[in-house]
Amino acid sequence: MKLIIINGPNLNLLGKREPEVYGKQTFEEYLAVLKAKFEGVHLEYFQSNIEGELIDKIQEVGFSYDGIVLNAASYTHTSVGIGDAVKAVETPVVEVHISNTHKREEFRHVSYISSGAKGVILGFGLQSYDLAIRSFI
């Protein structure tokens, strides 16, 4: 099984950015945990702060991978383009958020990705990624 985790803007700052919301662990540290836990899964990772690069990556892997775990971060609430890319590809996408976006600012209650996603997991911290991977197994 071949999966990719795609993270959007500011998630490269996990471990430093708002630790009360996002925790103190970097994503790279957590990725090592995931790879050890899911040894039978070929797990790749991509992060960008640039909307077009996220769309390009979704299109690149969206016809050949078994699944995409997507945390588009703030682009979730603003990017029709990322939402359209999710709908355009054959590979199923699970939308993930570290925090419970419905407990946060009202603009974070809207997702342009959810309608094209296989499912949505939010509010379980970094464990949200673990749950998303399990949904493909």
N, CA, C and O atoms as a GROMACS GRO file, in nm:
protein
  548
    1MET      N    1   0.084  -0.118   0.000
    1MET     CA    2   0.000   0.000   0.000
    1MET      C    3   0.088   0.124   0.000
    1MET      O    4   0.184   0.133   0.076
    2LYS      N    5   0.054   0.218  -0.087
    2LYS     CA    6   0.133   0.340  -0.102
    2LYS      C    7   0.046   0.461  -0.067
    2LYS      O    8  -0.052   0.491  -0.135
    3LEU      N    9   0.084   0.529   0.042
    3LEU     CA   10   0.011   0.646   0.090
    3LEU      C   11   0.105   0.766   0.096
    3LEU      O   12   0.226   0.751   0.109
    4ILE      N   13   0.047   0.884   0.085
    4ILE     CA   14   0.124   1.007   0.104
    4ILE      C   15   0.049   1.099   0.199
    4ILE      O   16  -0.073   1.114   0.191
    5ILE      N   17   0.124   1.161   0.288
    5ILE     CA   18   0.071   1.266   0.374
    5ILE      C   19   0.112   1.398   0.310
    5ILE      O   20   0.230   1.421   0.283
    6ILE      N   21   0.015   1.483   0.287
    6ILE     CA   22   0.041   1.615   0.229
    6ILE      C   23  -0.004   1.719   0.332
    6ILE      O   24  -0.120   1.724   0.371
    7ASN      N   25   0.091   1.800   0.376
    7ASN     CA   26   0.063   1.906   0.473
    7ASN      C   27   0.079   2.042   0.409
    7ASN      O   28   0.168   2.065   0.327
    8GLY      N   29  -0.010   2.133   0.448
    8GLY     CA   30  -0.010   2.267   0.395
    8GLY      C   31   0.062   2.368   0.482
    8GLY      O   32   0.150   2.332   0.561
    9PRO      N   33   0.025   2.495   0.468
    9PRO     CA   34   0.099   2.606   0.525
    9PRO      C   35   0.115   2.600   0.677
    9PRO      O   36   0.024   2.564   0.751
   10ASN      N   37   0.234   2.636   0.718
   10ASN     CA   38   0.273   2.652   0.858
   10ASN      C   39   0.288   2.522   0.935
   10ASN      O   40   0.330   2.523   1.050
   11LEU      N   41   0.255   2.409   0.873
   11LEU     CA   42   0.271   2.282   0.943
   11LEU      C   43   0.418   2.242   0.951
   11LEU      O   44   0.454   2.150   1.025
   12ASN      N   45   0.503   2.309   0.876
   12ASN     CA   46   0.647   2.291   0.892
   12ASN      C   47   0.696   2.350   1.025
   12ASN      O   48   0.810   2.326   1.065
   13LEU      N   49   0.611   2.425   1.093
   13LEU     CA   50   0.646   2.486   1.222
   13LEU      C   51   0.592   2.409   1.341
   13LEU      O   52   0.600   2.457   1.454
   14LEU      N   53   0.537   2.291   1.317
   14LEU     CA   54   0.488   2.212   1.431
   14LEU      C   55   0.602   2.190   1.530
   14LEU      O   56   0.717   2.170   1.491
   15GLY      N   57   0.569   2.196   1.657
   15GLY     CA   58   0.670   2.185   1.762
   15GLY      C   59   0.714   2.322   1.811
   15GLY      O   60   0.766   2.336   1.922
   16LYS      N   61   0.695   2.423   1.725
   16LYS     CA   62   0.731   2.561   1.761
   16LYS      C   63   0.608   2.651   1.765
   16LYS      O   64   0.595   2.738   1.851
   17ARG      N   65   0.517   2.628   1.671
   17ARG     CA   66   0.401   2.714   1.652
   17ARG      C   67   0.288   2.674   1.748
   17ARG      O   68   0.246   2.558   1.749
   18GLU      N   69   0.240   2.767   1.826
   18GLU     CA   70   0.125   2.747   1.914
   18GLU      C   71   0.121   2.607   1.975
   18GLU      O   72   0.029   2.531   1.947
   19PRO      N   73   0.218   2.573   2.058
   19PRO     CA   74   0.221   2.438   2.115
   19PRO      C   75   0.097   2.402   2.197
   19PRO      O   76   0.067   2.284   2.214
   20GLU      N   77   0.026   2.501   2.247
   20GLU     CA   78  -0.096   2.474   2.321
   20GLU      C   79  -0.207   2.421   2.230
   20GLU      O   80  -0.299   2.354   2.277
   21VAL      N   81  -0.198   2.450   2.101
   21VAL     CA   82  -0.296   2.400   2.003
   21VAL      C   83  -0.241   2.278   1.931
   21VAL      O   84  -0.312   2.179   1.912
   22TYR      N   85  -0.113   2.284   1.890
   22TYR     CA   86  -0.057   2.185   1.799
   22TYR      C   87   0.044   2.090   1.864
   22TYR      O   88   0.091   1.997   1.798
   23GLY      N   89   0.077   2.109   1.990
   23GLY     CA   90   0.171   2.022   2.058
   23GLY      C   91   0.316   2.065   2.038
   23GLY      O   92   0.344   2.164   1.971
   24LYS      N   93   0.407   1.990   2.098
   24LYS     CA   94   0.549   2.026   2.098
   24LYS      C   95   0.633   1.938   2.007
   24LYS      O   96   0.754   1.959   1.996
   25GLN      N   97   0.572   1.841   1.942
   25GLN     CA   98   0.645   1.748   1.857
   25GLN      C   99   0.647   1.802   1.713
   25GLN      O  100   0.547   1.852   1.664
   26THR      N  101   0.763   1.790   1.647
   26THR     CA  102   0.769   1.827   1.506
   26THR      C  103   0.700   1.719   1.424
   26THR      O  104   0.683   1.606   1.470
   27PHE      N  105   0.660   1.755   1.302
   27PHE     CA  106   0.596   1.653   1.220
   27PHE      C  107   0.694   1.546   1.178
   27PHE      O  108   0.657   1.428   1.168
   28GLU      N  109   0.817   1.583   1.155
   28GLU     CA  110   0.919   1.485   1.116
   28GLU      C  111   0.938   1.381   1.227
   28GLU      O  112   0.955   1.262   1.198
   29GLU      N  113   0.936   1.425   1.353
   29GLU     CA  114   0.946   1.331   1.465
   29GLU      C  115   0.827   1.236   1.466
   29GLU      O  116   0.842   1.116   1.486
   30TYR      N  117   0.707   1.292   1.443
   30TYR     CA  118   0.588   1.207   1.443
   30TYR      C  119   0.585   1.115   1.321
   30TYR      O  120   0.536   1.002   1.330
   31LEU      N  121   0.636   1.162   1.208
   31LEU     CA  122   0.640   1.078   1.088
   31LEU      C  123   0.724   0.953   1.112
   31LEU      O  124   0.689   0.846   1.064
   32ALA      N  125   0.832   0.966   1.185
   32ALA     CA  126   0.915   0.849   1.218
   32ALA      C  127   0.835   0.748   1.300
   32ALA      O  128   0.849   0.627   1.282
   33VAL      N  129   0.751   0.797   1.390
   33VAL     CA  130   0.664   0.709   1.470
   33VAL      C  131   0.565   0.637   1.379
   33VAL      O  132   0.544   0.517   1.392
   34LEU      N  133   0.505   0.712   1.287
   34LEU     CA  134   0.408   0.651   1.195
   34LEU      C  135   0.472   0.545   1.107
   34LEU      O  136   0.415   0.438   1.086
   35LYS      N  137   0.591   0.575   1.055
   35LYS     CA  138   0.660   0.478   0.969
   35LYS      C  139   0.695   0.351   1.045
   35LYS      O  140   0.688   0.241   0.989
   36ALA      N  141   0.731   0.363   1.171
   36ALA     CA  142   0.761   0.245   1.253
   36ALA      C  143   0.634   0.167   1.284
   36ALA      O  144   0.635   0.044   1.286
   37LYS      N  145   0.526   0.237   1.306
   37LYS     CA  146   0.398   0.173   1.340
   37LYS      C  147   0.336   0.101   1.221
   37LYS      O  148   0.276  -0.005   1.236
   38PHE      N  149   0.352   0.160   1.104
   38PHE     CA  150   0.290   0.106   0.982
   38PHE      C  151   0.399   0.058   0.887
   38PHE      O  152   0.410   0.108   0.775
   39GLU      N  153   0.478  -0.038   0.930
   39GLU     CA  154   0.592  -0.087   0.852
   39GLU      C  155   0.553  -0.140   0.716
   39GLU      O  156   0.630  -0.129   0.620
   40GLY      N  157   0.434  -0.198   0.704
   40GLY     CA  158   0.392  -0.256   0.577
   40GLY      C  159   0.336  -0.155   0.479
   40GLY      O  160   0.298  -0.192   0.367
   41VAL      N  161   0.332  -0.030   0.517
   41VAL     CA  162   0.278   0.076   0.432
   41VAL      C  163   0.394   0.161   0.381
   41VAL      O  164   0.478   0.207   0.459
   42HIS      N  165   0.398   0.181   0.250
   42HIS     CA  166   0.496   0.275   0.193
   42HIS      C  167   0.438   0.415   0.216
   42HIS      O  168   0.340   0.454   0.152
   43LEU      N  169   0.499   0.489   0.308
   43LEU     CA  170   0.446   0.618   0.353
   43LEU      C  171   0.540   0.730   0.312
   43LEU      O  172   0.657   0.734   0.353
   44GLU      N  173   0.490   0.822   0.232
   44GLU     CA  174   0.567   0.938   0.188
   44GLU      C  175   0.510   1.063   0.252
   44GLU      O  176   0.399   1.063   0.306
   45TYR      N  177   0.588   1.172   0.246
   45TYR     CA  178   0.548   1.297   0.307
   45TYR      C  179   0.586   1.414   0.218
   45TYR      O  180   0.694   1.416   0.159
   46PHE      N  181   0.496   1.511   0.208
   46PHE     CA  182   0.520   1.634   0.133
   46PHE      C  183   0.458   1.749   0.210
   46PHE      O  184   0.346   1.737   0.260
   47GLN      N  185   0.530   1.860   0.220
   47GLN     CA  186   0.477   1.979   0.285
   47GLN      C  187   0.511   2.100   0.200
   47GLN      O  188   0.621   2.109   0.145
   48SER      N  189   0.416   2.193   0.188
   48SER     CA  190   0.442   2.318   0.119
   48SER      C  191   0.354   2.427   0.179
   48SER      O  192   0.244   2.402   0.227
   49ASN      N  193   0.407   2.548   0.174
   49ASN     CA  194   0.330   2.666   0.214
   49ASN      C  195   0.264   2.731   0.093
   49ASN      O  196   0.200   2.836   0.106
   50ILE      N  197   0.279   2.670  -0.024
   50ILE     CA  198   0.234   2.730  -0.150
   50ILE      C  199   0.117   2.649  -0.206
   50ILE      O  200   0.130   2.529  -0.232
   51GLU      N  201   0.005   2.715  -0.226
   51GLU     CA  202  -0.118   2.650  -0.271
   51GLU      C  203  -0.099   2.571  -0.400
   51GLU      O  204  -0.141   2.456  -0.408
   52GLY      N  205  -0.036   2.631  -0.500
   52GLY     CA  206  -0.018   2.563  -0.628
   52GLY      C  207   0.067   2.438  -0.617
   52GLY      O  208   0.042   2.341  -0.689
   53GLU      N  209   0.166   2.439  -0.529
   53GLU     CA  210   0.248   2.319  -0.510
   53GLU      C  211   0.167   2.205  -0.449
   53GLU      O  212   0.188   2.088  -0.482
   54LEU      N  213   0.074   2.239  -0.360
   54LEU     CA  214  -0.014   2.136  -0.303
   54LEU      C  215  -0.104   2.076  -0.410
   54LEU      O  216  -0.124   1.955  -0.416
   55ILE      N  217  -0.159   2.162  -0.496
   55ILE     CA  218  -0.243   2.115  -0.606
   55ILE      C  219  -0.161   2.028  -0.701
   55ILE      O  220  -0.207   1.921  -0.742
   56ASP      N  221  -0.041   2.072  -0.734
   56ASP     CA  222   0.045   1.992  -0.823
   56ASP      C  223   0.073   1.855  -0.764
   56ASP      O  224   0.070   1.755  -0.836
   57LYS      N  225   0.099   1.847  -0.634
   57LYS     CA  226   0.131   1.718  -0.571
   57LYS      C  227   0.007   1.628  -0.570
   57LYS      O  228   0.018   1.509  -0.598
   58ILE      N  229  -0.110   1.683  -0.540
   58ILE     CA  230  -0.233   1.603  -0.542
   58ILE      C  231  -0.254   1.545  -0.682
   58ILE      O  232  -0.288   1.428  -0.696
   59GLN      N  233  -0.235   1.627  -0.785
   59GLN     CA  234  -0.251   1.580  -0.922
   59GLN      C  235  -0.145   1.476  -0.958
   59GLN      O  236  -0.175   1.379  -1.028
   60GLU      N  237  -0.022   1.495  -0.912
   60GLU     CA  238   0.088   1.403  -0.943
   60GLU      C  239   0.062   1.263  -0.888
   60GLU      O  240   0.089   1.164  -0.956
   61VAL      N  241   0.012   1.254  -0.766
   61VAL     CA  242  -0.006   1.123  -0.702
   61VAL      C  243  -0.149   1.072  -0.710
   61VAL      O  244  -0.177   0.957  -0.672
   62GLY      N  245  -0.239   1.154  -0.757
   62GLY     CA  246  -0.381   1.124  -0.749
   62GLY      C  247  -0.437   1.018  -0.840
   62GLY      O  248  -0.558   0.995  -0.841
   63PHE      N  249  -0.350   0.953  -0.918
   63PHE     CA  250  -0.396   0.845  -1.004
   63PHE      C  251  -0.313   0.719  -0.985
   63PHE      O  252  -0.337   0.618  -1.052
   64SER      N  253  -0.216   0.724  -0.894
   64SER     CA  254  -0.126   0.609  -0.879
   64SER      C  255  -0.107   0.564  -0.734
   64SER      O  256  -0.056   0.454  -0.712
   65TYR      N  257  -0.145   0.644  -0.637
   65TYR     CA  258  -0.130   0.606  -0.496
   65TYR      C  259  -0.260   0.545  -0.446
   65TYR      O  260  -0.366   0.561  -0.506
   66ASP      N  261  -0.250   0.474  -0.333
   66ASP     CA  262  -0.368   0.412  -0.273
   66ASP      C  263  -0.446   0.509  -0.185
   66ASP      O  264  -0.564   0.487  -0.158
   67GLY      N  265  -0.380   0.615  -0.141
   67GLY     CA  266  -0.448   0.711  -0.056
   67GLY      C  267  -0.366   0.835  -0.030
   67GLY      O  268  -0.243   0.833  -0.033
   68ILE      N  269  -0.437   0.943  -0.005
   68ILE     CA  270  -0.377   1.071   0.032
   68ILE      C  271  -0.435   1.113   0.165
   68ILE      O  272  -0.557   1.118   0.182
   69VAL      N  273  -0.347   1.143   0.260
   69VAL     CA  274  -0.387   1.204   0.387
   69VAL      C  275  -0.353   1.352   0.373
   69VAL      O  276  -0.236   1.388   0.362
   70LEU      N  277  -0.454   1.436   0.372
   70LEU     CA  278  -0.435   1.577   0.340
   70LEU      C  279  -0.473   1.667   0.456
   70LEU      O  280  -0.588   1.667   0.502
   71ASN      N  281  -0.376   1.743   0.503
   71ASN     CA  282  -0.402   1.852   0.596
   71ASN      C  283  -0.364   1.980   0.523
   71ASN      O  284  -0.249   2.022   0.525
   72ALA      N  285  -0.461   2.040   0.459
   72ALA     CA  286  -0.436   2.161   0.381
   72ALA      C  287  -0.424   2.284   0.471
   72ALA      O  288  -0.404   2.395   0.421
   73ALA      N  289  -0.436   2.264   0.601
   73ALA     CA  290  -0.424   2.373   0.699
   73ALA      C  291  -0.520   2.486   0.662
   73ALA      O  292  -0.636   2.461   0.630
   74SER      N  293  -0.474   2.610   0.665
   74SER     CA  294  -0.564   2.723   0.641
   74SER      C  295  -0.621   2.725   0.499
   74SER      O  296  -0.725   2.786   0.476
   75TYR      N  297  -0.555   2.659   0.404
   75TYR     CA  298  -0.612   2.651   0.269
   75TYR      C  299  -0.742   2.571   0.267
   75TYR      O  300  -0.820   2.583   0.173
   76THR      N  301  -0.765   2.490   0.366
   76THR     CA  302  -0.891   2.416   0.376
   76THR      C  303  -1.009   2.510   0.365
   76THR      O  304  -1.110   2.476   0.303
   77HIS      N  305  -0.996   2.627   0.425
   77HIS     CA  306  -1.107   2.721   0.439
   77HIS      C  307  -1.111   2.827   0.328
   77HIS      O  308  -1.201   2.911   0.326
   78THR      N  309  -1.013   2.823   0.237
   78THR     CA  310  -1.004   2.928   0.137
   78THR      C  311  -0.983   2.878  -0.006
   78THR      O  312  -1.011   2.952  -0.101
   79SER      N  313  -0.936   2.756  -0.024
   79SER     CA  314  -0.890   2.714  -0.157
   79SER      C  315  -0.991   2.626  -0.231
   79SER      O  316  -1.002   2.506  -0.206
   80VAL      N  317  -1.062   2.689  -0.322
   80VAL     CA  318  -1.149   2.615  -0.413
   80VAL      C  319  -1.062   2.526  -0.501
   80VAL      O  320  -1.102   2.416  -0.537
   81GLY      N  321  -0.942   2.575  -0.536
   81GLY     CA  322  -0.852   2.499  -0.622
   81GLY      C  323  -0.808   2.367  -0.562
   81GLY      O  324  -0.804   2.266  -0.633
   82ILE      N  325  -0.775   2.365  -0.434
   82ILE     CA  326  -0.738   2.238  -0.369
   82ILE      C  327  -0.859   2.148  -0.360
   82ILE      O  328  -0.848   2.027  -0.382
   83GLY      N  329  -0.974   2.204  -0.328
   83GLY     CA  330  -1.096   2.124  -0.325
   83GLY      C  331  -1.126   2.062  -0.460
   83GLY      O  332  -1.166   1.945  -0.468
   84ASP      N  333  -1.108   2.139  -0.566
   84ASP     CA  334  -1.130   2.086  -0.702
   84ASP      C  335  -1.029   1.977  -0.736
   84ASP      O  336  -1.064   1.879  -0.802
   85ALA      N  337  -0.903   1.993  -0.693
   85ALA     CA  338  -0.801   1.891  -0.719
   85ALA      C  339  -0.838   1.760  -0.652
   85ALA      O  340  -0.821   1.653  -0.710
   86VAL      N  341  -0.887   1.767  -0.529
   86VAL     CA  342  -0.930   1.646  -0.457
   86VAL      C  343  -1.041   1.576  -0.533
   86VAL      O  344  -1.041   1.453  -0.542
   87LYS      N  345  -1.134   1.652  -0.587
   87LYS     CA  346  -1.245   1.593  -0.663
   87LYS      C  347  -1.201   1.539  -0.798
   87LYS      O  348  -1.265   1.450  -0.853
   88ALA      N  349  -1.092   1.593  -0.853
   88ALA     CA  350  -1.049   1.558  -0.989
   88ALA      C  351  -0.969   1.428  -0.995
   88ALA      O  352  -0.960   1.367  -1.101
   89VAL      N  353  -0.912   1.384  -0.883
   89VAL     CA  354  -0.826   1.266  -0.886
   89VAL      C  355  -0.904   1.142  -0.845
   89VAL      O  356  -1.011   1.150  -0.785
   90GLU      N  357  -0.847   1.025  -0.880
   90GLU     CA  358  -0.910   0.897  -0.846
   90GLU      C  359  -0.871   0.848  -0.708
   90GLU      O  360  -0.949   0.777  -0.643
   91THR      N  361  -0.752   0.883  -0.662
   91THR     CA  362  -0.703   0.837  -0.532
   91THR      C  363  -0.788   0.897  -0.420
   91THR      O  364  -0.809   1.018  -0.418
   92PRO      N  365  -0.838   0.814  -0.328
   92PRO     CA  366  -0.918   0.867  -0.218
   92PRO      C  367  -0.834   0.955  -0.125
   92PRO      O  368  -0.716   0.929  -0.101
   93VAL      N  369  -0.899   1.058  -0.074
   93VAL     CA  370  -0.835   1.155   0.015
   93VAL      C  371  -0.908   1.156   0.149
   93VAL      O  372  -1.030   1.160   0.155
   94VAL      N  373  -0.830   1.151   0.257
   94VAL     CA  374  -0.885   1.173   0.390
   94VAL      C  375  -0.834   1.308   0.438
   94VAL      O  376  -0.713   1.331   0.447
   95GLU      N  377  -0.927   1.396   0.468
   95GLU     CA  378  -0.894   1.529   0.520
   95GLU      C  379  -0.864   1.517   0.669
   95GLU      O  380  -0.939   1.454   0.744
   96VAL      N  381  -0.754   1.577   0.711
   96VAL     CA  382  -0.710   1.568   0.850
   96VAL      C  383  -0.684   1.707   0.906
   96VAL      O  384  -0.634   1.795   0.836
   97HIS      N  385  -0.717   1.724   1.032
   97HIS     CA  386  -0.681   1.845   1.107
   97HIS      C  387  -0.638   1.804   1.247
   97HIS      O  388  -0.698   1.716   1.308
   98ILE      N  389  -0.536   1.867   1.295
   98ILE     CA  390  -0.483   1.838   1.428
   98ILE      C  391  -0.580   1.887   1.536
   98ILE      O  392  -0.608   1.816   1.632
   99SER      N  393  -0.630   2.009   1.516
   99SER     CA  394  -0.724   2.065   1.614
   99SER      C  395  -0.868   2.039   1.568
   99SER      O  396  -0.892   2.002   1.453
  100ASN      N  397  -0.960   2.058   1.659
  100ASN     CA  398  -1.102   2.051   1.623
  100ASN      C  399  -1.139   2.188   1.568
  100ASN      O  400  -1.163   2.282   1.643
  101THR      N  401  -1.142   2.197   1.436
  101THR     CA  402  -1.165   2.326   1.372
  101THR      C  403  -1.301   2.387   1.408
  101THR      O  404  -1.319   2.508   1.397
  102HIS      N  405  -1.395   2.305   1.451
  102HIS     CA  406  -1.527   2.355   1.487
  102HIS      C  407  -1.530   2.420   1.626
  102HIS      O  408  -1.629   2.482   1.663
  103LYS      N  409  -1.422   2.405   1.700
  103LYS     CA  410  -1.409   2.472   1.830
  103LYS      C  411  -1.328   2.602   1.818
  103LYS      O  412  -1.302   2.669   1.917
  104ARG      N  413  -1.290   2.634   1.696
  104ARG     CA  414  -1.206   2.751   1.672
  104ARG      C  415  -1.285   2.862   1.603
  104ARG      O  416  -1.408   2.859   1.604
  105GLU      N  417  -1.219   2.956   1.544
  105GLU     CA  418  -1.285   3.069   1.479
  105GLU      C  419  -1.387   3.020   1.376
  105GLU      O  420  -1.370   2.914   1.316
  106GLU      N  421  -1.491   3.098   1.357
  106GLU     CA  422  -1.601   3.057   1.270
  106GLU      C  423  -1.555   3.031   1.126
  106GLU      O  424  -1.607   2.940   1.062
  107PHE      N  425  -1.458   3.108   1.075
  107PHE     CA  426  -1.415   3.085   0.936
  107PHE      C  427  -1.353   2.947   0.919
  107PHE      O  428  -1.346   2.897   0.807
  108ARG      N  429  -1.306   2.885   1.028
  108ARG     CA  430  -1.247   2.751   1.019
  108ARG      C  431  -1.353   2.640   1.016
  108ARG      O  432  -1.319   2.522   1.006
  109HIS      N  433  -1.479   2.676   1.025
  109HIS     CA  434  -1.587   2.577   1.022
  109HIS      C  435  -1.620   2.535   0.878
  109HIS      O  436  -1.693   2.438   0.858
  110VAL      N  437  -1.569   2.607   0.779
  110VAL     CA  438  -1.596   2.579   0.638
  110VAL      C  439  -1.477   2.506   0.578
  110VAL      O  440  -1.362   2.545   0.598
  111SER      N  441  -1.506   2.400   0.502
  111SER     CA  442  -1.400   2.327   0.431
  111SER      C  443  -1.439   2.313   0.284
  111SER      O  444  -1.549   2.268   0.251
  112TYR      N  445  -1.347   2.352   0.198
  112TYR     CA  446  -1.365   2.332   0.054
  112TYR      C  447  -1.317   2.194   0.011
  112TYR      O  448  -1.325   2.160  -0.107
  113ILE      N  449  -1.267   2.115   0.105
  113ILE     CA  450  -1.212   1.983   0.076
  113ILE      C  451  -1.309   1.871   0.113
  113ILE      O  452  -1.316   1.769   0.043
  114SER      N  453  -1.382   1.888   0.220
  114SER     CA  454  -1.466   1.780   0.277
  114SER      C  455  -1.560   1.716   0.176
  114SER      O  456  -1.578   1.594   0.179
  115SER      N  457  -1.619   1.794   0.088
  115SER     CA  458  -1.718   1.737  -0.004
  115SER      C  459  -1.656   1.640  -0.105
  115SER      O  460  -1.726   1.557  -0.162
  116GLY      N  461  -1.526   1.648  -0.126
  116GLY     CA  462  -1.459   1.556  -0.216
  116GLY      C  463  -1.380   1.448  -0.146
  116GLY      O  464  -1.321   1.361  -0.211
  117ALA      N  465  -1.378   1.453  -0.014
  117ALA     CA  466  -1.296   1.359   0.064
  117ALA      C  467  -1.370   1.231   0.097
  117ALA      O  468  -1.492   1.229   0.108
  118LYS      N  469  -1.293   1.124   0.111
  118LYS     CA  470  -1.347   0.995   0.158
  118LYS      C  471  -1.398   1.010   0.300
  118LYS      O  472  -1.499   0.950   0.337
  119GLY      N  473  -1.329   1.090   0.380
  119GLY     CA  474  -1.366   1.114   0.519
  119GLY      C  475  -1.288   1.230   0.575
  119GLY      O  476  -1.196   1.282   0.513
  120VAL      N  477  -1.327   1.271   0.696
  120VAL     CA  478  -1.264   1.384   0.765
  120VAL      C  479  -1.236   1.341   0.909
  120VAL      O  480  -1.322   1.287   0.977
  121ILE      N  481  -1.112   1.367   0.953
  121ILE     CA  482  -1.072   1.337   1.090
  121ILE      C  483  -1.013   1.464   1.149
  121ILE      O  484  -0.920   1.522   1.092
  122LEU      N  485  -1.066   1.507   1.261
  122LEU     CA  486  -1.013   1.629   1.322
  122LEU      C  487  -1.024   1.624   1.473
  122LEU      O  488  -1.111   1.558   1.530
  123GLY      N  489  -0.933   1.696   1.537
  123GLY     CA  490  -0.941   1.715   1.680
  123GLY      C  491  -0.867   1.614   1.766
  123GLY      O  492  -0.878   1.620   1.888
  124PHE      N  493  -0.793   1.522   1.707
  124PHE     CA  494  -0.723   1.421   1.785
  124PHE      C  495  -0.573   1.446   1.791
  124PHE      O  496  -0.495   1.353   1.814
  125GLY      N  497  -0.532   1.570   1.769
  125GLY     CA  498  -0.390   1.601   1.768
  125GLY      C  499  -0.322   1.528   1.653
  125GLY      O  500  -0.385   1.500   1.551
  126LEU      N  501  -0.194   1.499   1.670
  126LEU     CA  502  -0.122   1.429   1.564
  126LEU      C  503  -0.178   1.289   1.540
  126LEU      O  504  -0.156   1.232   1.433
  127GLN      N  505  -0.248   1.234   1.638
  127GLN     CA  506  -0.309   1.102   1.621
  127GLN      C  507  -0.412   1.102   1.507
  127GLN      O  508  -0.450   0.995   1.458
  128SER      N  509  -0.458   1.218   1.466
  128SER     CA  510  -0.550   1.227   1.352
  128SER      C  511  -0.488   1.162   1.227
  128SER      O  512  -0.559   1.099   1.148
  129TYR      N  513  -0.356   1.178   1.211
  129TYR     CA  514  -0.288   1.116   1.096
  129TYR      C  515  -0.288   0.963   1.109
  129TYR      O  516  -0.310   0.893   1.010
  130ASP      N  517  -0.265   0.914   1.228
  130ASP     CA  518  -0.269   0.769   1.254
  130ASP      C  519  -0.406   0.713   1.215
  130ASP      O  520  -0.415   0.611   1.147
  131LEU      N  521  -0.511   0.780   1.258
  131LEU     CA  522  -0.647   0.735   1.228
  131LEU      C  523  -0.674   0.738   1.078
  131LEU      O  524  -0.741   0.649   1.024
  132ALA      N  525  -0.622   0.839   1.011
  132ALA     CA  526  -0.642   0.848   0.865
  132ALA      C  527  -0.573   0.733   0.794
  132ALA      O  528  -0.630   0.672   0.704
  133ILE      N  529  -0.450   0.702   0.835
  133ILE     CA  530  -0.378   0.589   0.774
  133ILE      C  531  -0.455   0.461   0.797
  133ILE      O  532  -0.471   0.381   0.705
  134ARG      N  533  -0.504   0.441   0.918
  134ARG     CA  534  -0.582   0.319   0.949
  134ARG      C  535  -0.705   0.307   0.860
  134ARG      O  536  -0.747   0.196   0.828
  135SER      N  537  -0.763   0.418   0.820
  135SER     CA  538  -0.883   0.414   0.736
  135SER      C  539  -0.856   0.355   0.598
  135SER      O  540  -0.949   0.312   0.530
  136PHE      N  541  -0.729   0.353   0.556
  136PHE     CA  542  -0.694   0.295   0.427
  136PHE      C  543  -0.657   0.148   0.437
  136PHE      O  544  -0.650   0.079   0.335
  137ILE      N  545  -0.634   0.100   0.558
  137ILE     CA  546  -0.587  -0.040   0.576
  137ILE      C  547  -0.706  -0.134   0.587
  137ILE      O  548  -0.688  -0.255   0.603
   0.00000   0.00000   0.00000
